[in-house]
Amino acid sequence: TAAVAVGAFLGWRVNLPRSVEIPATQAWTDTRVDCKAGDVLEITATGAIYHNKFGGTSVGPDGDPKPSRRKANVAGLSHANHGGLIGSIDRRQRYFVVGKRTAYTCGGGGGLFLGINDHDVANNSGQFRATIKRRTVAA
């Protein structure tokens, strides 16, 4: 485990499964997991965030289903629940919804980033915890 900690500190990518905290106040979190074309990453998430630092109702990784909140979503995800867990390869669009659970097939190579579906995360609080596993696909 010390080698993994040192490797993560030095920016090395890590083996799976991997558990990552996603703070609600950070737009994107580098999971330090690489994705290659054809890889299938299984992502599960728990936790709660507030999309208003002054409290209110918390939301889980599936986000707030109220359509009125979606006006504050990140570009490209206007259809998805506000405040939900989302993903990206190298923080580039095409973003995808993660929610509580997803199996994401990588279309190309890059680093997996997880974030919050909120264009202004500065007033958020809380965090999600995601676990990432690589599904073995038979050749």
N, C-alpha and C positions, 0 to 999 in steps of 0.2 A: 504493500500500500504506500510505502514511502516513495517508491519509484513513480507510482501514479501521481502522487501529490507533486513531486518535483517536476514530472513531465507536464502536468497541467499548468504549473507556474511558468514553465519555460515556453508554453504555447503549443506543446505537442497535443495531438488528437488522442483520445482515449478509447479504450475498449468498452464494449457493451456487455451487460446492461449498465446504464448510467442514470443516476438520479440528479436532477438539477433544480435549483430554486429559481423561480422567475418572479422578481420583484415587480409589483404593480406600477412602480414609479420609473421603470426603465422600459423604453420602447421595444428594444430587442436584447435578448440574452444569448450569447454564444454558448451553445451546449457542448462545444468541443467534440462534436460527432460529425464525421465526414459521411457524405452521401455520394454514392456512385450510381450512374445510370442503371436502372433495374433493381437497385436495392429496395427492400421494403422495410421501413422503420415503423415499429409499433410503438405508439406514444400513448401513455395513460397519464392522467393528471388529477390532482386533488387540491384542496385549499380553497381560500376565499379572498376576494378583493373588494374594496369599496372604490367606485369610480367617482367618489367625492370625498376628500379628506375630512370633511366635517361629519361623516357618518352616513346615515341612511341605511338602505338595505344592501347587504353584501350579495355578491354573485359568485357562483362557482365557475369552473372552467368552461361551462357551456354558455356563460354570459347572461345578460339581461335580455329577455325575449320581447320587451316592449319596443315596437317599431319606432316610437317617438325618440328613443335614445340613439338610434342608428345614424342620426345626422352627425354624430361625433366619431364615427368609425374611421379607420384608416382608409386611404384611397384604395379602391379595388375590392373592398369587402362591405359595400353598402347593404348587401342582403343578409349579412351575418349578425348574430346577436352582439350587442355592444358589451365591451369589457371581457369578452371571452378570450380563451387562449388560441393564438394563431401561430402559424409557422411560415418560414421562408428559407430558401436556400440562398445563402450569402446576402440576406436582407434585401433581396431583389424581388420585384413583382414577378411572378404570379404568386401572391400570398395564398395560404390555404387555412381552412378552419381545422383546429385540433380538437377543441372542446375537452370533454372527459376522456375520450378515447378516439384514436384514429389509426388506420394503417395507411401510411403514405408511401407511394411508389415514386422513387426519385427519377425524374426525367433527365437529369444531367448531374454532373459532379459539383460539389461545393460543400460548405459547412452549413449544418442545420442550426438555425436561429429560431427561438421561440419568443413570442411577445404578446402584448395586450392589444386587443382590437379597440383602440382609443387613440385619436390623433393628438391628444394632450394628456400625457400621463402624469404631469407635474402635480395634479391635485388628487392623485390616487393614493391608496394605502393597501397593505396586505401583500400576499404573495400566493403563487401557485407552486406546486412541486410536481415535476414531470419525471416519469421514468421512461427511458428510451431503450428499446430492444431491437435487434436486427433479426428479421424473420429469415430463416434459411429457405431458399427457394431451390427446389430440385432442378438440376441441369437437364 
